Amino acid sequence: MNDVTIAIAILWVFIFIYSILGSIDFGTGFWAMLFDRKNSDTNAAIIANRFLSPTWKVTNVFLVLLVVALVGFFPKAMYLVGTILVLPVCLALILLTIRSTFMVYAYAVKKYSRTLNIISGITGLLIPALLVSVLPVTLGGFVTIVDGVPHLELAKLFSSPTEYAHLGFGLTSELFLSALFLADYSREAEDEATYRIYRQLAIITGPATLGMAVLTTVTMAPEAAWIVSRFEEHTFWFALSAAAFTLGYSSLWWRKADGRIGFPRFAVVAVVIQYALASFAYGASHMPYMIYPELTIDEGFTNAVMFRSLLIGYALSTAVLAPVFYWFWKLFLKDKRYLRPE
């Protein structure tokens, strides 16, 4: 693998990790708001908030790593990317700042807990929608260059069916992944009643996510036929992705030896693998373009010296952060003293 391939692979890893963690994080905020309003007699909102309390900080760490990787490895791309995406990205950052502020203070001041759930729930829908709206822009047809200055054609973008298909896919994915994870989290906390609630939500949102994925591909064809034709070259990976989804989704009906229904941990792992396979196939089909047809990864790449420095820096930071994340997982996602406080 050459330098630019390694760089785009690292960037893809950060995008994928943030997509999964962000989907679970933002979707959990929505479920916390929903159950806080309508089902106060269940522990669904309590379980959701218990997960949110520490983990939103970890999600933001990967967002920072993603931005640093993009700016560091592809600085020549930042003028074009920054110019055309300044509106959705800035709006997302404003909402993320509001959400983070409430996350910091609402847990310390109990009278704001209801407001926190509302803010977390609303931003949990709006932030992913803004970030997912970036994807159609990279497919081409929405950027014009006038006197060397790129312009994003917002009217054309928001009248395009593929934009709304992407939004629908992003929102259903967020709700499905978060419901599936919270089902596993509830089982880990030995709260079977809450587990059944989130299992049912995962069962409902799973097929909706798969349907939106198909619809998104169909709506791409008129405006981005180039990438749809390339999907055919990676049919094997998409087929593996579909198989992983089928296996994970079906595991929600498998019966355990003790009579309980569902293997949520297996379902979470299988579905994450499914998203990894699908996103790999999508990314491979998208190459070598970062934004079609104006910008390729080779045109935006940094120099060899900066690349090696960044690579060393990421290797060292990974060595430091990996045990920290493992400790975090053991403390907040496995320790029964946190999962089931007296």
Secondary structure, 3 states (H helix, E strand, C coil): CCHHHHHHHHHHHHHHHHHHHHHHHHHHHHHHHHHHHHCCCCCHHHHHHHHHHHHHHHHHHHHHHHHHHHHHHCHHHHHHHHHHCHHHHHHHHHHHHHHHHHHHHHCCCHHHHHHHHHHHHHHHHHHHHHHHCHHHHHCCCCEEEECCEEEECHHHHCCCHHHHHHHHHHHHHHHHHHHHHHHHHHHHCCCHHHHHHHHHHHHHHHHHHHHHHHHHHHHHHHHCHHHHHHHHHHHHHHHHHHHHHHHHHHHHHCECCCCCECCHHHHHHHHHHHHHHHHHHHHHHHCCEEECCCEEHHHHCCCHHHHHHHHHHHHHHHHHHHHHHHHHHHHHHHCHHHHCCC
